[in-house]
């Protein structure tokens, strides 16, 4: 019978890789809580209309990348391709936005049908932040300052660059779009194939083209900066002033756009050169019109998301994941002979006295030699040895596995104290 394998682009997370993910996710959540963000969870499946109305029907995501199907009642459902629209829907549906400010975070899998490659999968995981009800540039700046702190604490700040841009209002972008399309249509023969396709659907994305000839053509194109209103300029100037005062380095990239229709004013990306083509680590911006667009009251908002797969790849590339993250076991309890009942009782006693102890009790029997091999392979710092002789004497052997220190015999009542001292718990 043919073996069933995972769906292409939807990878398994194996036990040896899970500690790095847990470290990254816990680090992000801890920083988020310190800045007043609270967790929200929402379903993986949403009505398709949610993403058509928020992301935009002529975007690559909606046109080509969404996993969409009809349920048994004929309702069109979609596996969420991003988190912001779902967060807005959930917050509005449950009354979290009216006359309130909210700072929310979420994490979980997202789904897009695209060619799988390093750092880009069909099922990928994001960690997102969304702040509602605050219109000024101060909250935009705080979000970026928080991210800078996160990168610093993860040890990657020197390897990521913050790029920012001002997209202005939807009215300003509309005027700019019309002039940009006119400019590019007159030079369509010089555009690459992908940009020619986008010219009729999402022309602003052409500004983000990686094709050198297209970028050269854009040098003479209209600039969005010339179309911005005074309020948008003041907002962006305020953001830059806040970042300067907080000593957060950044560069202004006038060609930075996002692939989602709902962004306005501030947009940003944290990018790195350490991951090849998939260099965006975190991205987001302001979306003041989205809540109203989805049926709520006008509500200013700003947010961002980061890919966990890509972030873990970056930390591995830079070798900045703490060594302790990969040590899945502190103590391995070797139980030889007819002592399994006592071994389980000893293990539970140690877990009670040392709540943070990571302890594995050997199961399934076997010789002393084979059990010690498994203890060493587990990565444990210490082996606790309980044989019939030790049980009769009320003792436990403690053998360090990562140093040349001698094994010691300890009264069972003193094992927890001895382990605590040796592991510095």
DRENDO-1510 file (C-alpha; in Angstrom, 1 decimal, always signed):
<recs>
REC; n; res; u; v; w
REC; 1; UNK; +0.0; +0.0; +0.0 .
REC; 2; UNK; +1.4; +3.4; -1.0 .
REC; 3; UNK; +2.5; +5.5; +2.0 .
REC; 4; UNK; +0.5; +8.7; +2.5 .
REC; 5; UNK; +2.7; +11.8; +2.7 .
REC; 6; UNK; +2.0; +15.4; +3.7 .
REC; 7; UNK; +0.6; +17.9; +1.3 .
REC; 8; UNK; +3.3; +19.7; -0.7 .
REC; 9; UNK; +4.2; +23.0; +1.0 .
REC; 10; UNK; +2.6; +22.0; +4.3 .
REC; 11; UNK; +5.4; +20.8; +6.4 .
REC; 12; UNK; +5.6; +18.9; +9.7 .
REC; 13; UNK; +7.3; +20.4; +12.7 .
REC; 14; UNK; +9.4; +17.6; +14.2 .
REC; 15; UNK; +10.2; +17.3; +17.9 .
REC; 16; UNK; +13.9; +18.3; +17.5 .
REC; 17; UNK; +12.8; +21.6; +15.8 .
REC; 18; UNK; +9.9; +22.4; +18.2 .
REC; 19; UNK; +12.1; +24.0; +21.0 .
REC; 20; UNK; +13.3; +26.7; +18.7 .
REC; 21; UNK; +9.8; +27.5; +17.7 .
REC; 22; UNK; +8.7; +27.5; +21.3 .
REC; 23; UNK; +11.5; +29.9; +22.2 .
REC; 24; UNK; +10.6; +32.3; +19.4 .
REC; 25; UNK; +6.9; +32.3; +20.0 .
REC; 26; UNK; +7.4; +32.7; +23.8 .
REC; 27; UNK; +9.8; +35.6; +23.2 .
REC; 28; UNK; +7.4; +37.4; +21.0 .
REC; 29; UNK; +4.4; +36.8; +23.3 .
REC; 30; UNK; +6.4; +38.0; +26.3 .
REC; 31; UNK; +7.4; +41.3; +24.6 .
REC; 32; UNK; +3.8; +41.8; +23.3 .
REC; 33; UNK; +2.4; +41.5; +26.8 .
REC; 34; UNK; +5.0; +44.0; +28.2 .
REC; 35; UNK; +3.6; +46.6; +25.7 .
REC; 36; UNK; +0.0; +46.0; +26.6 .
REC; 37; UNK; -1.0; +43.7; +23.8 .
REC; 38; UNK; -3.5; +40.9; +24.6 .
REC; 39; UNK; -4.0; +37.6; +22.8 .
REC; 40; UNK; -7.0; +37.0; +20.6 .
REC; 41; UNK; -7.8; +33.8; +18.7 .
REC; 42; UNK; -10.1; +33.3; +15.7 .
REC; 43; UNK; -11.0; +30.5; +13.3 .
REC; 44; UNK; -8.8; +29.2; +10.5 .
REC; 45; UNK; -11.9; +29.2; +8.2 .
REC; 46; UNK; -13.7; +32.4; +7.3 .
REC; 47; UNK; -16.3; +33.4; +4.7 .
REC; 48; UNK; -14.6; +34.1; +1.4 .
REC; 49; UNK; -16.2; +37.5; +1.2 .
REC; 50; UNK; -14.2; +38.7; +4.2 .
REC; 51; UNK; -10.9; +38.5; +2.2 .
REC; 52; UNK; -12.4; +39.7; -1.1 .
REC; 53; UNK; -13.6; +42.9; +0.7 .
REC; 54; UNK; -10.5; +43.5; +2.8 .
REC; 55; UNK; -7.5; +42.3; +0.7 .
REC; 56; UNK; -9.0; +43.3; -2.7 .
REC; 57; UNK; -10.4; +41.2; -5.4 .
REC; 58; UNK; -7.6; +42.1; -7.9 .
REC; 59; UNK; -4.7; +41.1; -5.7 .
REC; 60; UNK; -2.5; +38.1; -6.2 .
REC; 61; UNK; -3.7; +36.6; -3.0 .
REC; 62; UNK; -7.4; +36.6; -3.8 .
REC; 63; UNK; -7.0; +35.9; -7.5 .
REC; 64; UNK; -4.4; +33.0; -7.4 .
REC; 65; UNK; -3.4; +32.0; -3.8 .
REC; 66; UNK; -6.5; +31.4; -1.6 .
REC; 67; UNK; -7.7; +27.9; -0.6 .
REC; 68; UNK; -11.4; +28.4; -1.3 .
REC; 69; UNK; -14.3; +25.9; -1.4 .
REC; 70; UNK; -18.1; +25.7; -1.0 .
REC; 71; UNK; -19.4; +23.8; +2.1 .
REC; 72; UNK; -22.4; +21.5; +2.1 .
REC; 73; UNK; -24.8; +24.5; +2.3 .
REC; 74; UNK; -23.1; +26.2; -0.7 .
REC; 75; UNK; -21.4; +28.8; +1.5 .
REC; 76; UNK; -18.0; +29.9; +0.1 .
REC; 77; UNK; -15.3; +29.4; +2.7 .
REC; 78; UNK; -11.5; +30.2; +2.7 .
REC; 79; UNK; -8.6; +29.1; +4.7 .
REC; 80; UNK; -7.3; +32.4; +6.1 .
REC; 81; UNK; -4.4; +33.8; +4.0 .
REC; 82; UNK; -3.5; +36.4; +6.6 .
REC; 83; UNK; -4.7; +37.5; +10.0 .
REC; 84; UNK; -5.6; +41.2; +9.9 .
REC; 85; UNK; -9.0; +40.8; +8.3 .
REC; 86; UNK; -10.0; +38.0; +10.7 .
REC; 87; UNK; -8.8; +40.0; +13.6 .
REC; 88; UNK; -10.9; +43.0; +12.5 .
REC; 89; UNK; -13.9; +40.7; +11.9 .
REC; 90; UNK; -13.6; +39.1; +15.3 .
REC; 91; UNK; -13.1; +42.4; +17.2 .
REC; 92; UNK; -16.0; +44.1; +15.5 .
REC; 93; UNK; -18.3; +41.2; +15.9 .
REC; 94; UNK; -17.7; +41.0; +19.6 .
REC; 95; UNK; -17.9; +44.7; +20.3 .
REC; 96; UNK; -14.2; +45.3; +21.1 .
REC; 97; UNK; -13.8; +48.4; +18.9 .
REC; 98; UNK; -16.7; +50.8; +19.5 .
REC; 99; UNK; -15.4; +53.9; +21.5 .
REC; 100; UNK; -12.4; +51.8; +22.7 .
REC; 101; UNK; -8.8; +51.3; +22.1 .
REC; 102; UNK; -7.4; +47.8; +21.7 .
REC; 103; UNK; -4.0; +46.3; +21.3 .
REC; 104; UNK; -4.2; +42.6; +20.2 .
REC; 105; UNK; -1.8; +39.9; +19.2 .
REC; 106; UNK; -2.5; +36.5; +17.6 .
REC; 107; UNK; -0.5; +33.6; +16.2 .
REC; 108; UNK; -1.3; +30.6; +14.1 .
REC; 109; UNK; -1.3; +29.0; +10.6 .
REC; 110; UNK; -2.1; +30.9; +7.4 .
REC; 111; UNK; -2.6; +29.4; +3.9 .
REC; 112; UNK; -1.6; +30.5; +0.4 .
REC; 113; UNK; -1.2; +28.5; -2.7 .
REC; 114; UNK; +2.1; +29.4; -4.2 .
REC; 115; UNK; +5.4; +27.7; -5.2 .
REC; 116; UNK; +7.0; +26.3; -2.0 .
REC; 117; UNK; +10.6; +27.4; -1.4 .
REC; 118; UNK; +12.9; +28.1; +1.5 .
REC; 119; UNK; +11.1; +30.5; +3.8 .
REC; 120; UNK; +7.8; +30.4; +1.8 .
REC; 121; UNK; +5.3; +27.6; +2.4 .
REC; 122; UNK; +1.6; +26.9; +1.5 .
REC; 123; UNK; +0.8; +26.5; +5.2 .
REC; 124; UNK; +2.9; +29.0; +7.1 .
REC; 125; UNK; +2.7; +30.5; +10.6 .
REC; 126; UNK; +2.4; +34.1; +11.5 .
REC; 127; UNK; +2.6; +36.2; +14.7 .
REC; 128; UNK; +0.6; +39.4; +14.3 .
REC; 129; UNK; +0.0; +42.6; +16.2 .
REC; 130; UNK; -3.1; +44.9; +15.7 .
REC; 131; UNK; -3.8; +48.2; +17.4 .
REC; 132; UNK; -7.2; +49.9; +17.1 .
REC; 133; UNK; -8.7; +53.3; +17.9 .
REC; 134; UNK; -5.5; +55.4; +17.9 .
REC; 135; UNK; -5.0; +57.7; +15.0 .
REC; 136; UNK; -1.7; +59.4; +15.7 .
REC; 137; UNK; +1.8; +58.4; +14.6 .
REC; 138; UNK; +2.8; +57.6; +18.2 .
REC; 139; UNK; +1.2; +54.2; +18.1 .
REC; 140; UNK; +2.9; +53.4; +14.7 .
REC; 141; UNK; +6.2; +54.4; +16.3 .
REC; 142; UNK; +5.6; +52.4; +19.4 .
REC; 143; UNK; +4.9; +49.3; +17.3 .
REC; 144; UNK; +8.2; +49.7; +15.5 .
REC; 145; UNK; +10.0; +50.5; +18.7 .
REC; 146; UNK; +8.6; +47.3; +20.2 .
REC; 147; UNK; +9.7; +45.3; +17.2 .
REC; 148; UNK; +13.2; +46.8; +17.5 .
REC; 149; UNK; +13.3; +45.7; +21.2 .
REC; 150; UNK; +12.2; +42.2; +20.1 .
REC; 151; UNK; +14.9; +41.9; +17.5 .
REC; 152; UNK; +17.5; +43.1; +20.1 .
REC; 153; UNK; +16.4; +40.5; +22.6 .
REC; 154; UNK; +16.5; +37.8; +20.0 .
REC; 155; UNK; +20.0; +38.9; +18.9 .
REC; 156; UNK; +19.2; +39.9; +15.3 .
REC; 157; UNK; +18.8; +43.7; +15.4 .
REC; 158; UNK; +22.1; +44.3; +13.6 .
REC; 159; UNK; +21.0; +42.0; +10.8 .
REC; 160; UNK; +17.6; +43.5; +9.9 .
REC; 161; UNK; +16.8; +46.9; +8.3 .
REC; 162; UNK; +13.7; +48.9; +8.8 .
REC; 163; UNK; +12.2; +50.4; +5.6 .
REC; 164; UNK; +9.3; +52.8; +5.9 .
REC; 165; UNK; +7.1; +54.7; +3.4 .
REC; 166; UNK; +4.0; +56.9; +3.3 .
REC; 167; UNK; +1.2; +55.7; +1.0 .
REC; 168; UNK; -1.0; +58.6; +1.9 .
REC; 169; UNK; -4.8; +58.5; +1.7 .
REC; 170; UNK; -6.8; +56.3; -0.7 .
REC; 171; UNK; -7.7; +59.5; -2.6 .
REC; 172; UNK; -4.1; +60.5; -3.1 .
REC; 173; UNK; -3.2; +57.0; -4.2 .
REC; 174; UNK; -6.0; +57.1; -6.7 .
REC; 175; UNK; -4.7; +60.2; -8.4 .
REC; 176; UNK; -1.1; +58.8; -8.3 .
REC; 177; UNK; -2.3; +55.5; -9.7 .
REC; 178; UNK; -4.0; +57.1; -12.7 .
REC; 179; UNK; -0.9; +59.0; -13.6 .
REC; 180; UNK; +1.4; +56.0; -13.0 .
REC; 181; UNK; -0.7; +53.8; -15.2 .
REC; 182; UNK; -0.7; +56.4; -18.0 .
REC; 183; UNK; +3.1; +56.6; -17.7 .
REC; 184; UNK; +3.6; +52.9; -17.8 .
REC; 185; UNK; +1.0; +52.2; -20.5 .
REC; 186; UNK; +3.1; +54.4; -22.8 .
REC; 187; UNK; +6.1; +52.2; -22.1 .
REC; 188; UNK; +4.4; +48.8; -21.7 .
REC; 189; UNK; +6.7; +47.2; -24.2 .
REC; 190; UNK; +9.6; +47.8; -21.9 .
REC; 191; UNK; +7.9; +46.2; -18.9 .
REC; 192; UNK; +8.5; +42.6; -17.7 .
REC; 193; UNK; +5.7; +40.1; -18.2 .
REC; 194; UNK; +4.6; +40.1; -14.6 .
REC; 195; UNK; +4.5; +43.9; -14.5 .
REC; 196; UNK; +2.4; +44.1; -17.7 .
REC; 197; UNK; -0.2; +41.8; -16.0 .
REC; 198; UNK; -0.2; +43.9; -12.9 .
REC; 199; UNK; -0.7; +47.1; -14.9 .
REC; 200; UNK; -4.3; +46.1; -15.5 .
REC; 201; UNK; -5.0; +44.8; -12.0 .
REC; 202; UNK; -2.7; +46.2; -9.2 .
REC; 203; UNK; -0.3; +48.7; -10.8 .
REC; 204; UNK; +1.2; +49.9; -7.4 .
REC; 205; UNK; +2.8; +46.5; -7.0 .
REC; 206; UNK; +5.0; +47.3; -10.1 .
REC; 207; UNK; +6.9; +49.7; -7.8 .
REC; 208; UNK; +8.0; +46.6; -5.9 .
REC; 209; UNK; +9.3; +44.8; -8.9 .
REC; 210; UNK; +12.7; +43.1; -8.5 .
REC; 211; UNK; +13.4; +43.2; -12.3 .
REC; 212; UNK; +16.2; +45.7; -13.0 .
REC; 213; UNK; +14.9; +46.9; -16.3 .
REC; 214; UNK; +11.5; +47.7; -14.7 .
REC; 215; UNK; +13.1; +49.5; -11.8 .
REC; 216; UNK; +15.2; +51.6; -14.3 .
REC; 217; UNK; +12.0; +52.5; -16.1 .
REC; 218; UNK; +10.4; +53.6; -12.9 .
REC; 219; UNK; +13.1; +56.2; -12.3 .
REC; 220; UNK; +11.2; +58.6; -14.5 .
REC; 221; UNK; +7.8; +57.7; -13.3 .
REC; 222; UNK; +5.5; +59.9; -11.1 .
REC; 223; UNK; +6.4; +59.8; -7.4 .
REC; 224; UNK; +3.7; +59.1; -4.8 .
REC; 225; UNK; +5.4; +61.7; -2.6 .
REC; 226; UNK; +4.2; +64.5; -4.9 .
REC; 227; UNK; +0.5; +63.4; -4.4 .
REC; 228; UNK; +0.4; +63.4; -0.6 .
REC; 229; UNK; -1.8; +65.8; +1.4 .
REC; 230; UNK; -0.6; +67.8; +4.3 .
REC; 231; UNK; -2.1; +65.6; +6.9 .
REC; 232; UNK; -0.4; +62.5; +5.6 .
REC; 233; UNK; +2.9; +64.4; +5.4 .
REC; 234; UNK; +2.5; +65.5; +9.0 .
REC; 235; UNK; +1.7; +62.0; +10.2 .
REC; 236; UNK; +4.8; +60.6; +8.5 .
REC; 237; UNK; +7.0; +63.4; +9.8 .
REC; 238; UNK; +5.7; +62.6; +13.3 .
REC; 239; UNK; +6.5; +58.9; +12.9 .
REC; 240; UNK; +10.1; +59.7; +11.8 .
REC; 241; UNK; +10.5; +62.1; +14.7 .
REC; 242; UNK; +9.4; +59.5; +17.2 .
REC; 243; UNK; +11.7; +56.9; +15.7 .
REC; 244; UNK; +14.7; +59.3; +15.7 .
REC; 245; UNK; +14.1; +60.2; +19.4 .
REC; 246; UNK; +14.0; +56.4; +20.2 .
REC; 247; UNK; +17.2; +55.8; +18.2 .
REC; 248; UNK; +15.5; +53.3; +15.9 .
REC; 249; UNK; +17.4; +53.3; +12.6 .
REC; 250; UNK; +15.3; +53.3; +9.4 .
REC; 251; UNK; +15.4; +54.3; +5.8 .
REC; 252; UNK; +12.7; +55.8; +3.7 .
REC; 253; UNK; +11.9; +53.6; +0.7 .
REC; 254; UNK; +9.5; +55.5; -1.7 .
REC; 255; UNK; +8.9; +52.4; -3.7 .
REC; 256; UNK; +7.8; +50.3; -0.8 .
REC; 257; UNK; +4.2; +49.2; -1.2 .
REC; 258; UNK; +2.3; +46.3; +0.3 .
REC; 259; UNK; +0.3; +43.7; -1.6 .
REC; 260; UNK; -2.9; +44.3; +0.3 .
REC; 261; UNK; -5.4; +47.0; -0.7 .
REC; 262; UNK; -6.3; +48.1; +2.8 .
REC; 263; UNK; -3.1; +49.9; +3.7 .
REC; 264; UNK; -2.8; +53.7; +3.9 .
REC; 265; UNK; -0.3; +56.2; +5.2 .
REC; 266; UNK; +2.4; +54.3; +7.1 .
REC; 267; UNK; +3.8; +51.1; +5.6 .
REC; 268; UNK; +6.9; +49.3; +6.7 .
REC; 269; UNK; +9.1; +46.2; +6.3 .
REC; 270; UNK; +11.9; +44.8; +8.3 .
REC; 271; UNK; +14.2; +43.1; +5.8 .
REC; 272; UNK; +17.4; +41.1; +6.0 .
REC; 273; UNK; +20.1; +39.9; +3.5 .
REC; 274; UNK; +20.7; +36.7; +5.3 .
REC; 275; UNK; +17.8; +34.7; +3.8 .
REC; 276; UNK; +18.2; +35.1; +0.1 .
REC; 277; UNK; +15.1; +36.0; -1.9 .
REC; 278; UNK; +12.8; +35.7; +1.1 .
REC; 279; UNK; +14.3; +38.7; +2.9 .
REC; 280; UNK; +11.2; +40.2; +4.5 .
REC; 281; UNK; +11.1; +39.3; +8.2 .
REC; 282; UNK; +8.1; +41.4; +9.3 .
REC; 283; UNK; +5.8; +43.8; +7.5 .
REC; 284; UNK; +2.7; +45.9; +8.1 .
REC; 285; UNK; +1.3; +49.4; +8.2 .
REC; 286; UNK; -1.7; +51.5; +8.9 .
REC; 287; UNK; -5.2; +50.6; +7.6 .
REC; 288; UNK; -7.6; +53.3; +8.9 .
REC; 289; UNK; -10.4; +52.4; +6.4 .
REC; 290; UNK; -10.6; +48.6; +6.9 .
REC; 291; UNK; -13.0; +48.5; +9.9 .
REC; 292; UNK; -15.5; +50.7; +8.1 .
REC; 293; UNK; -14.9; +48.7; +4.9 .
REC; 294; UNK; -16.0; +45.5; +6.7 .
REC; 295; UNK; -19.2; +47.1; +8.2 .
REC; 296; UNK; -18.0; +48.8; +11.4 .
REC; 297; UNK; -17.6; +52.4; +12.4 .
REC; 298; UNK; -14.6; +54.4; +11.1 .
REC; 299; UNK; -11.7; +53.2; +13.3 .
REC; 300; UNK; -8.0; +54.0; +12.9 .
REC; 301; UNK; -5.8; +51.0; +13.1 .
REC; 302; UNK; -2.2; +49.8; +12.5 .
REC; 303; UNK; -0.7; +46.4; +12.6 .
REC; 304; UNK; +1.9; +44.0; +11.3 .
REC; 305; UNK; +2.8; +40.3; +11.0 .
REC; 306; UNK; +5.9; +38.2; +10.9 .
REC; 307; UNK; +6.5; +34.7; +9.6 .
REC; 308; UNK; +7.6; +32.2; +12.3 .
REC; 309; UNK; +9.3; +29.9; +9.8 .
REC; 310; UNK; +11.3; +32.7; +8.3 .
REC; 311; UNK; +12.2; +34.1; +11.8 .
REC; 312; UNK; +13.4; +30.7; +13.0 .
REC; 313; UNK; +15.5; +30.3; +9.8 .
REC; 314; UNK; +17.1; +33.7; +10.5 .
REC; 315; UNK; +18.0; +32.8; +14.1 .
REC; 316; UNK; +19.5; +29.5; +13.0 .
REC; 317; UNK; +21.4; +31.2; +10.2 .
REC; 318; UNK; +22.9; +33.7; +12.7 .
REC; 319; UNK; +23.4; +31.0; +15.4 .
REC; 320; UNK; +21.7; +33.1; +18.1 .
REC; 321; UNK; +19.3; +30.5; +19.5 .
REC; 322; UNK; +20.4; +29.9; +23.1 .
REC; 323; UNK; +22.0; +26.5; +23.7 .
REC; 324; UNK; +19.5; +25.8; +26.5 .
REC; 325; UNK; +16.7; +25.8; +24.0 .
REC; 326; UNK; +17.9; +22.6; +22.4 .
REC; 327; UNK; +18.3; +20.8; +25.8 .
REC; 328; UNK; +15.0; +19.0; +26.0 .
REC; 329; UNK; +15.9; +16.9; +29.1 .
REC; 330; UNK; +17.6; +17.8; +32.4 .
REC; 331; UNK; +17.5; +14.4; +34.1 .
REC; 332; UNK; +17.1; +10.8; +32.8 .
REC; 333; UNK; +15.9; +8.4; +35.5 .
REC; 334; UNK; +17.4; +4.9; +34.9 .
REC; 335; UNK; +15.4; +2.1; +36.5 .
REC; 336; UNK; +17.0; -1.3; +36.6 .
REC; 337; UNK; +15.4; -4.4; +38.0 .
REC; 338; UNK; +12.1; -4.7; +39.8 .
REC; 339; UNK; +12.0; -1.0; +40.8 .
REC; 340; UNK; +9.6; +0.6; +38.3 .
REC; 341; UNK; +7.0; +1.4; +40.9 .
REC; 342; UNK; +9.5; +3.2; +43.1 .
REC; 343; UNK; +11.0; +4.9; +40.0 .
REC; 344; UNK; +7.7; +6.5; +39.1 .
REC; 345; UNK; +7.1; +7.6; +42.7 .
REC; 346; UNK; +10.6; +9.1; +42.8 .
REC; 347; UNK; +10.0; +10.9; +39.5 .
REC; 348; UNK; +6.7; +12.4; +40.7 .
REC; 349; UNK; +8.3; +13.5; +44.0 .
REC; 350; UNK; +11.1; +15.3; +42.1 .
REC; 351; UNK; +8.6; +17.0; +39.7 .
REC; 352; UNK; +6.7; +18.3; +42.8 .
REC; 353; UNK; +9.8; +19.6; +44.6 .
REC; 354; UNK; +11.4; +21.0; +41.4 .
REC; 355; UNK; +8.5; +22.3; +39.2 .
REC; 356; UNK; +10.8; +23.4; +36.3 .
REC; 357; UNK; +12.8; +20.1; +36.1 .
REC; 358; UNK; +12.6; +18.4; +32.8 .
REC; 359; UNK; +12.8; +14.7; +33.7 .
REC; 360; UNK; +12.3; +11.5; +31.7 .
REC; 361; UNK; +11.8; +8.2; +33.4 .
REC; 362; UNK; +13.0; +5.1; +31.4 .
REC; 363; UNK; +10.2; +2.9; +30.3 .
REC; 364; UNK; +10.2; -0.6; +28.9 .
REC; 365; UNK; +13.0; -2.2; +30.8 .
REC; 366; UNK; +16.4; -3.2; +29.4 .
REC; 367; UNK; +19.9; -3.6; +30.7 .
REC; 368; UNK; +21.8; -0.9; +32.7 .
REC; 369; UNK; +24.1; -0.4; +29.7 .
REC; 370; UNK; +21.3; +0.1; +27.2 .
REC; 371; UNK; +19.5; +2.5; +29.5 .
REC; 372; UNK; +22.6; +4.6; +30.1 .
REC; 373; UNK; +23.0; +4.8; +26.3 .
REC; 374; UNK; +19.5; +6.2; +26.0 .
REC; 375; UNK; +20.2; +8.6; +28.9 .
REC; 376; UNK; +23.2; +9.9; +27.1 .
REC; 377; UNK; +21.4; +10.2; +23.8 .
REC; 378; UNK; +18.5; +12.1; +25.4 .
REC; 379; UNK; +20.9; +15.1; +26.0 .
REC; 380; UNK; +20.2; +15.0; +29.8 .
REC; 381; UNK; +22.7; +16.7; +32.1 .
REC; 382; UNK; +22.3; +14.0; +34.8 .
REC; 383; UNK; +21.4; +10.3; +35.0 .
REC; 384; UNK; +19.6; +9.2; +38.2 .
REC; 385; UNK; +20.2; +5.5; +38.8 .
REC; 386; UNK; +17.8; +3.5; +40.8 .
REC; 387; UNK; +18.6; -0.3; +40.9 .
REC; 388; UNK; +17.5; -2.9; +43.3 .
REC; 389; UNK; +20.6; -2.3; +45.5 .
REC; 390; UNK; +19.9; +1.4; +45.6 .
REC; 391; UNK; +16.2; +0.8; +46.4 .
REC; 392; UNK; +17.2; -1.5; +49.3 .
REC; 393; UNK; +19.5; +1.1; +50.7 .
REC; 394; UNK; +17.1; +4.0; +50.2 .
REC; 395; UNK; +19.6; +5.7; +47.9 .
REC; 396; UNK; +19.8; +7.0; +44.3 .
REC; 397; UNK; +22.9; +7.2; +42.1 .
REC; 398; UNK; +23.5; +10.6; +40.5 .
REC; 399; UNK; +25.9; +10.5; +37.5 .
REC; 400; UNK; +26.8; +13.7; +35.5 .
REC; 401; UNK; +26.7; +13.0; +31.8 .
REC; 402; UNK; +28.3; +16.1; +30.4 .
REC; 403; UNK; +31.3; +16.4; +32.7 .
REC; 404; UNK; +34.0; +14.2; +34.2 .
REC; 405; UNK; +32.6; +14.5; +37.7 .
REC; 406; UNK; +32.3; +11.3; +39.7 .
REC; 407; UNK; +29.0; +9.5; +40.3 .
REC; 408; UNK; +27.7; +10.0; +43.9 .
REC; 409; UNK; +25.2; +8.0; +46.0 .
REC; 410; UNK; +22.6; +10.2; +47.7 .
REC; 411; UNK; +19.9; +9.3; +50.2 .
REC; 412; UNK; +16.5; +9.4; +48.4 .
REC; 413; UNK; +15.2; +12.2; +50.6 .
REC; 414; UNK; +18.1; +14.4; +49.5 .
REC; 415; UNK; +17.9; +13.8; +45.8 .
REC; 416; UNK; +15.9; +16.9; +45.0 .
REC; 417; UNK; +18.3; +19.1; +46.9 .
REC; 418; UNK; +21.3; +17.5; +45.1 .
REC; 419; UNK; +19.8; +17.8; +41.7 .
REC; 420; UNK; +18.9; +21.4; +42.3 .
REC; 421; UNK; +22.4; +22.2; +43.3 .
REC; 422; UNK; +24.0; +20.4; +40.3 .
REC; 423; UNK; +21.7; +22.0; +37.7 .
REC; 424; UNK; +21.5; +25.4; +39.4 .
REC; 425; UNK; +17.7; +25.3; +39.3 .
</recs>
